[in-house]
Amino acid sequence: MRTFLSDRRGQLVVAVASAVLVVAGGLWWTKTISFTASAVVQFSSNRTGLYDGSPRDAYIGNREASDGMPVPAEKLAQILGGRASDYESDLTITDADAPGLAVTARGRTPSAARALATDAAEALCSIVGEANAMTSGGFTCTVVPPGN
């Protein structure tokens, strides 16, 4: 006598193999695919005439922009939890087209990349604001989230 499983063995093997392939492919896809988003920290000067320094210099100074990520990563770790190294490898800081800095984040999904870029830009803006308060730099910063 034949049972249901012995009658459908071929179809069952194909279904199980397809399910395993879909799960393995999905896991591979999420590990290899990453999305990027950039938020901009725009600077505006409160002074006129005598102010020659760039607000960017209050944070970056003579360092390269990519060397400036450890401090915002530590601030993110304090705010969001985790370790600074969890954020540092997925973030870069570069010069923006407008006066300011662009924070680019890499994430597994588009929304994760946007959220991380926005959070890092806000952390950078607060760091620049603290530096501005200590040096009376005379500028303000505004975060422009990705997509705006």
Secondary structure, DSSP 8 states (H G I E B T S, - for coil): ---HHHHTHHHHHHHHHHHHHHHHHHHHHHHH--EEEEEEEEEEES--SS--S-HHHHHTTTS-GGGG-HHHHHHHHHHH-S-HHHHHTTEEEEE-SSSEEEEEEEESSHHHHHHHHHHHHHHHHHHHHHHHHHHT--EEEEEE-TT-
